[in-house]
Amino acid sequence: MRRIIAHKKKWDENGVVSTVGTIMGLLIFLTFLSMIVNSYVPVWMKDSESSHMNIAYGQFGDFKESIDTQILYARMSELAGVSFTPTTVFTPIVLGVDGVPIFSSSTLGQLTVDQAVSPWNAWFGYFPNKIVNVKQIVNETAGGSVILDVYNRYFVQQSLAYENGGVLKSQSDGQVLRAEPTFDITFVNNTEEVKLVMINLLGYGSIQGSTTEGVHSKVISVSTDEYSRVYSDISLNHTTPFGLAWWGYYNKTLADLFGITPDRYKTCEHVGEPNYPGYCYTQQTVPQYGLIPRIIRSPYFKLDLTMNQTSKNFRIIVTLRNDFTNTDPRMLPIRTLQITKVIVNTAVGGIGSLVNI
């Protein structure tokens, strides 16, 4: 019987070096890949998303400018006695941010036009006849908005909106009105002259992506009415998801117009007191009703804000107080109220050609 002798295997140093070198190369590659994915890409995408929001904000400013220019052209045509020819204007808007191939997907945005949201209302009473004191109630309405919701993943998620002539920015920690609407109060011989513009956006549509799309706009009607015998307070009502921005705008604008400083306010003793004669401010949370009321009272104006936490909409009421009989020294009579009503057809993306605007 033959004996089988087992030979010892020789240690191959070249194979060990090759294996260790391959592993080290993979580790170095994975280290750099990890640095790119965890450090470089987030910083790059955050900067890109932040830059995109600034670009989109400027484009919303261009959209506001295009509507304001069309309104100005319509009013100049009226003053010149020539017919106004509506013109369609296209404003490009970048919806989102392209991603980094392989490492990160695109950041999407959604552009929406909806005439059924953000209703606006101006209510007051006046005497249409200077001889016969027959009262008449006026209730002017408007509404609609253009909103860009950007679903940022690295930068804070933000929304931009155009409502009633204003451009607003909203994010999780607050809201601000960045471009102001047309609203002004001038004082003549201890009386007030109020001017405001109400813009009604007509149209529906929505588009999502990261490409450049845009909004079509065509101002089709501009009319101005002036009321000189307003006997009641003027009430402006607005329901919107951007109520905090409008609240801040009216609070600052009216306080500056009437020269009111914060030190003049005190806490309102009764939250629901509608005709408080002095200056008071109240902010209260009522969780059981899902409302967050804010109240400002002064002899010249009142501000009321509530939030419905179910619908996520705010309701803001601006009341301009009017001493029609000129008997209350704490108030001023409203001499004239001028309201300019504007109707704008809107559409998003390529839908403009389908709705013929």
C-alpha positions as CSV (number, residue, x, y, z in Angstrom):
1,M,0.0,0.0,0.0
2,R,1.3,3.4,-1.1
3,R,1.6,6.2,1.5
4,I,0.4,9.6,0.4
5,I,2.5,12.4,1.8
6,A,0.8,15.8,2.2
7,H,3.0,18.7,1.1
8,K,2.8,22.0,3.1
9,K,1.4,25.0,1.2
10,K,3.8,27.8,0.6
11,W,2.9,31.3,1.8
12,D,2.4,33.5,-1.2
13,E,3.5,37.0,-0.1
14,N,2.6,38.6,-3.5
15,G,-1.0,37.4,-3.1
16,V,-1.2,38.9,0.4
17,V,0.1,42.3,-0.7
18,S,-2.4,42.3,-3.6
19,T,-5.3,41.5,-1.3
20,V,-4.4,44.1,1.3
21,G,-3.8,46.7,-1.4
22,T,-7.3,46.0,-2.9
23,I,-8.9,46.3,0.5
24,M,-7.1,49.5,1.3
25,G,-8.1,50.9,-2.1
26,L,-11.8,50.1,-1.4
27,L,-11.6,51.6,2.0
28,I,-10.2,54.8,0.6
29,F,-12.8,54.9,-2.1
30,L,-15.6,54.3,0.4
31,T,-14.2,57.0,2.7
32,F,-14.2,59.6,-0.1
33,L,-17.7,58.4,-1.3
34,S,-19.0,58.7,2.3
35,M,-17.6,62.2,2.6
36,I,-19.2,63.2,-0.7
37,V,-22.6,61.7,0.2
38,N,-22.7,62.9,3.8
39,S,-20.9,66.2,3.6
40,Y,-20.5,67.6,0.1
41,V,-23.8,66.7,-1.4
42,P,-26.0,68.1,1.5
43,V,-24.1,71.4,1.5
44,W,-24.3,71.7,-2.2
45,M,-28.0,70.8,-2.3
46,K,-28.7,73.2,0.6
47,D,-27.0,76.0,-1.2
48,S,-28.8,75.2,-4.4
49,E,-32.2,75.0,-2.7
50,S,-31.5,78.3,-0.9
51,S,-30.4,80.0,-4.2
52,H,-33.5,78.6,-6.0
53,M,-35.8,80.1,-3.4
54,N,-34.2,83.5,-3.9
55,I,-34.6,83.1,-7.7
56,A,-38.2,82.1,-7.4
57,Y,-38.9,85.0,-5.1
58,G,-37.5,87.4,-7.8
59,Q,-39.7,85.7,-10.4
60,F,-42.8,86.2,-8.2
61,G,-41.8,89.8,-8.0
62,D,-41.7,89.8,-11.8
63,F,-45.2,88.3,-11.9
64,K,-46.5,91.0,-9.6
65,E,-44.7,93.7,-11.7
66,S,-46.4,92.3,-14.9
67,I,-49.8,92.6,-13.4
68,D,-49.2,96.0,-11.9
69,T,-47.9,97.2,-15.3
70,Q,-51.0,95.9,-17.1
71,I,-53.2,97.7,-14.5
72,L,-51.3,100.9,-15.1
73,Y,-51.6,100.5,-18.8
74,A,-55.4,100.0,-18.5
75,R,-55.8,103.1,-16.3
76,M,-53.7,105.2,-18.6
77,S,-55.7,104.1,-21.6
78,E,-58.9,105.1,-19.7
79,L,-57.5,108.5,-18.9
80,A,-56.4,109.0,-22.5
81,G,-59.8,108.0,-23.8
82,V,-58.6,105.1,-25.9
83,S,-59.7,101.5,-25.7
84,F,-57.7,99.1,-23.6
85,T,-56.3,96.1,-25.4
86,P,-55.7,93.2,-23.0
87,T,-52.3,91.5,-23.4
88,T,-51.1,88.1,-22.2
89,V,-47.9,88.1,-20.3
90,F,-45.9,85.0,-19.5
91,T,-43.7,85.0,-16.4
92,P,-41.2,82.0,-16.1
93,I,-40.9,80.4,-12.7
94,V,-38.3,77.7,-11.8
95,L,-40.2,75.0,-9.9
96,G,-37.3,73.1,-8.2
97,V,-33.7,72.1,-8.2
98,D,-32.0,69.4,-10.3
99,G,-30.3,66.8,-8.2
100,V,-26.8,65.5,-8.3
101,P,-26.6,62.4,-10.6
102,I,-26.3,59.1,-8.6
103,F,-26.0,60.9,-5.3
104,S,-29.2,63.0,-4.9
105,S,-32.6,63.2,-6.6
106,S,-34.2,66.4,-7.8
107,T,-36.0,68.8,-5.4
108,L,-39.6,69.2,-6.7
109,G,-41.8,72.2,-6.5
110,Q,-45.5,72.6,-7.3
111,L,-47.0,75.7,-8.9
112,T,-50.8,76.1,-8.4
113,V,-53.3,78.7,-9.6
114,D,-56.7,78.5,-7.9
115,Q,-59.5,81.1,-8.1
116,A,-61.5,79.4,-5.3
117,V,-59.0,80.1,-2.4
118,S,-58.1,83.2,-0.4
119,P,-61.4,85.1,-0.6
120,W,-61.2,88.8,0.0
121,N,-64.1,91.1,1.0
122,A,-64.6,94.8,1.5
123,W,-67.8,95.8,3.3
124,F,-69.2,99.2,4.2
125,G,-72.3,101.4,4.0
126,Y,-72.8,104.7,2.3
127,F,-75.3,107.3,1.1
128,P,-75.5,107.2,-2.7
129,N,-77.7,110.3,-2.9
130,K,-76.6,113.6,-1.4
131,I,-80.2,114.8,-1.0
132,V,-82.1,111.6,0.1
133,N,-80.5,109.7,2.9
134,V,-81.1,106.2,1.6
135,K,-78.6,103.8,2.9
136,Q,-76.8,101.3,0.7
137,I,-74.5,98.4,1.6
138,V,-71.5,97.7,-0.6
139,N,-69.9,94.3,-0.6
140,E,-66.9,94.0,-2.9
141,T,-65.3,90.6,-3.3
142,A,-62.1,89.2,-4.9
143,G,-60.0,86.1,-4.5
144,G,-57.6,83.6,-6.0
145,S,-53.9,83.0,-5.5
146,V,-50.8,81.7,-7.3
147,I,-48.7,79.5,-5.0
148,L,-45.3,77.8,-5.4
149,D,-44.7,75.0,-2.8
150,V,-41.1,73.8,-2.8
151,Y,-40.4,70.5,-1.1
152,N,-36.9,71.3,0.0
153,R,-35.0,68.4,1.7
154,Y,-31.8,70.2,2.9
155,F,-33.0,73.8,3.1
156,V,-36.1,74.7,5.0
157,Q,-39.4,74.0,3.1
158,Q,-40.9,77.3,1.8
159,S,-44.0,78.5,0.0
160,L,-44.3,81.7,-2.1
161,A,-47.6,83.2,-2.9
162,Y,-49.2,86.0,-4.8
163,E,-52.5,87.2,-3.3
164,N,-54.4,90.5,-3.9
165,G,-51.3,92.3,-5.1
166,G,-48.9,91.1,-2.4
167,V,-46.1,88.6,-2.6
168,L,-45.7,86.4,0.5
169,K,-43.2,83.9,1.8
170,S,-44.1,81.2,4.3
171,Q,-42.1,78.5,6.2
172,S,-42.5,76.5,9.3
173,D,-41.3,79.2,11.7
174,G,-43.1,82.2,10.3
175,Q,-44.5,84.2,7.4
176,V,-43.8,87.6,5.9
177,L,-45.2,89.8,3.2
178,R,-42.2,90.7,1.0
179,A,-43.9,92.9,-1.8
180,E,-46.7,95.1,-0.7
181,P,-50.1,95.5,-2.3
182,T,-51.7,98.8,-3.2
183,F,-53.2,100.1,0.0
184,D,-52.9,103.7,1.3
185,I,-54.5,106.2,3.6
186,T,-53.8,109.9,3.2
187,F,-54.9,112.7,5.6
188,V,-56.6,115.9,4.4
189,N,-57.9,118.5,6.9
190,N,-58.2,115.9,9.7
191,T,-60.1,113.5,7.4
192,E,-59.0,110.2,5.8
193,E,-58.8,109.3,2.1
194,V,-58.6,105.5,1.7
195,K,-57.4,103.8,-1.5
196,L,-57.2,100.1,-2.1
197,V,-56.9,97.7,-5.0
198,M,-58.8,94.4,-5.1
199,I,-57.4,91.8,-7.6
200,N,-59.5,88.9,-8.6
201,L,-57.5,86.0,-10.1
202,L,-59.5,83.7,-12.4
203,G,-58.2,80.3,-13.4
204,Y,-57.3,76.8,-12.2
205,G,-54.2,74.7,-12.8
206,S,-51.3,72.9,-11.2
207,I,-47.9,71.6,-12.4
208,Q,-45.1,69.8,-10.5
209,G,-41.4,69.2,-11.3
210,S,-38.0,70.8,-11.2
211,T,-38.0,72.5,-14.6
212,T,-38.8,76.0,-15.6
213,E,-42.5,76.6,-16.2
214,G,-44.5,79.8,-15.6
215,V,-47.7,81.7,-15.2
216,H,-49.8,83.3,-18.0
217,S,-51.6,86.5,-16.9
218,K,-54.0,88.8,-18.7
219,V,-55.7,91.7,-17.1
220,I,-59.1,91.9,-18.7
221,S,-60.9,94.5,-16.6
222,V,-60.0,97.5,-14.4
223,S,-62.6,99.7,-12.9
224,T,-62.5,102.3,-10.1
225,D,-65.3,103.5,-7.9
226,E,-65.1,106.3,-5.4
227,Y,-67.5,106.7,-2.4
228,S,-67.7,110.0,-0.6
229,R,-70.5,109.5,1.9
230,V,-69.4,106.4,3.8
231,Y,-71.4,106.3,7.1
232,S,-70.1,103.1,8.6
233,D,-66.7,101.6,9.5
234,I,-64.9,99.9,6.6
235,S,-64.4,96.2,7.1
236,L,-61.8,94.2,5.1
237,N,-62.0,90.5,5.5
238,H,-59.5,87.9,4.2
239,T,-59.3,84.1,4.6
240,T,-55.9,82.8,3.8
241,P,-53.2,80.3,4.8
242,F,-50.8,83.4,5.0
243,G,-52.7,85.3,7.7
244,L,-49.7,85.9,9.9
245,A,-48.0,87.7,7.0
246,W,-51.0,89.9,6.3
247,W,-51.4,90.6,10.1
248,G,-47.8,91.8,10.3
249,Y,-48.3,94.0,7.2
250,Y,-51.5,95.7,8.4
251,N,-50.2,96.1,11.9
252,K,-47.0,97.9,10.8
253,T,-48.6,99.8,8.0
254,L,-51.5,101.2,10.0
255,A,-49.4,102.0,13.0
256,D,-46.9,103.9,10.9
257,L,-49.8,105.8,9.1
258,F,-51.4,106.9,12.4
259,G,-48.1,107.4,14.3
260,I,-48.8,104.7,16.9
261,T,-45.9,103.3,18.9
262,P,-46.0,99.9,20.7
263,D,-45.7,101.5,24.2
264,R,-49.2,103.0,23.8
265,Y,-50.8,99.5,23.9
266,K,-51.8,97.6,27.0
267,T,-53.5,94.2,27.5
268,C,-57.1,94.1,26.5
269,E,-59.2,93.3,29.6
270,H,-61.9,91.6,27.5
271,V,-60.8,89.7,24.5
272,G,-64.0,90.0,22.6
273,E,-64.7,93.7,23.4
274,P,-65.4,95.1,19.9
275,N,-65.4,98.8,20.6
276,Y,-62.7,99.4,23.1
277,P,-62.0,103.1,22.9
278,G,-58.3,103.1,23.7
279,Y,-55.2,101.1,22.7
280,C,-55.0,97.4,23.6
281,Y,-53.4,94.2,22.3
282,T,-54.3,90.5,23.1
283,Q,-52.8,87.2,22.0
284,Q,-54.5,84.1,23.4
285,T,-54.5,80.4,22.5
286,V,-57.7,78.4,22.9
287,P,-56.7,74.8,22.2
288,Q,-60.1,73.3,22.7
289,Y,-61.5,75.3,19.8
290,G,-58.4,75.1,17.6
291,L,-58.2,78.9,17.4
292,I,-55.4,81.4,18.0
293,P,-57.0,84.8,18.3
294,R,-55.0,88.0,18.1
295,I,-56.6,91.4,18.7
296,I,-55.4,95.0,18.3
297,R,-57.7,97.9,19.2
298,S,-57.1,101.6,18.6
299,P,-59.3,104.7,18.0
300,Y,-58.5,104.5,14.3
301,F,-58.5,100.8,13.4
302,K,-59.1,97.3,14.7
303,L,-57.3,94.1,13.7
304,D,-58.7,90.6,14.5
305,L,-56.9,87.4,13.6
306,T,-58.0,83.8,14.2
307,M,-56.5,80.5,13.0
308,N,-58.5,77.4,12.3
309,Q,-56.1,74.5,13.1
310,T,-58.3,72.1,11.2
311,S,-58.3,73.9,7.8
312,K,-54.9,75.6,8.5
313,N,-56.5,78.9,7.3
314,F,-56.4,82.3,9.0
315,R,-59.1,84.8,9.0
316,I,-58.0,88.4,9.3
317,I,-60.5,91.3,9.7
318,V,-59.2,94.9,9.3
319,T,-61.7,97.5,10.5
320,L,-61.0,101.2,9.6
321,R,-63.0,103.2,12.1
322,N,-65.1,106.1,10.7
323,D,-66.4,109.1,12.6
324,F,-69.0,110.0,10.0
325,T,-70.8,112.6,12.2
326,N,-67.4,114.1,13.2
327,T,-68.4,114.1,16.9
328,D,-65.8,111.8,18.4
329,P,-62.4,113.6,18.9
330,R,-60.6,110.2,19.3
331,M,-61.5,109.2,15.7
332,L,-61.3,110.7,12.2
333,P,-64.0,110.8,9.5
334,I,-63.4,109.0,6.2
335,R,-63.7,111.5,3.5
336,T,-63.5,109.3,0.5
337,L,-63.0,105.6,-0.2
338,Q,-61.6,104.6,-3.6
339,I,-61.7,101.0,-4.7
340,T,-60.0,99.7,-7.9
341,K,-61.3,96.3,-9.0
342,V,-59.1,94.2,-11.2
343,I,-59.9,90.9,-13.0
344,V,-57.0,88.8,-14.2
345,N,-57.1,85.6,-16.2
346,T,-54.3,83.2,-15.1
347,A,-53.0,79.8,-16.2
348,V,-49.9,77.7,-15.5
349,G,-47.4,76.1,-17.8
350,G,-48.7,75.3,-21.3
351,I,-52.3,75.5,-20.2
352,G,-52.5,79.2,-21.2
353,S,-52.9,78.3,-24.9
354,L,-55.7,75.9,-24.0
355,V,-57.8,78.5,-22.1
356,N,-57.1,81.2,-24.7
357,I,-55.5,83.8,-22.5
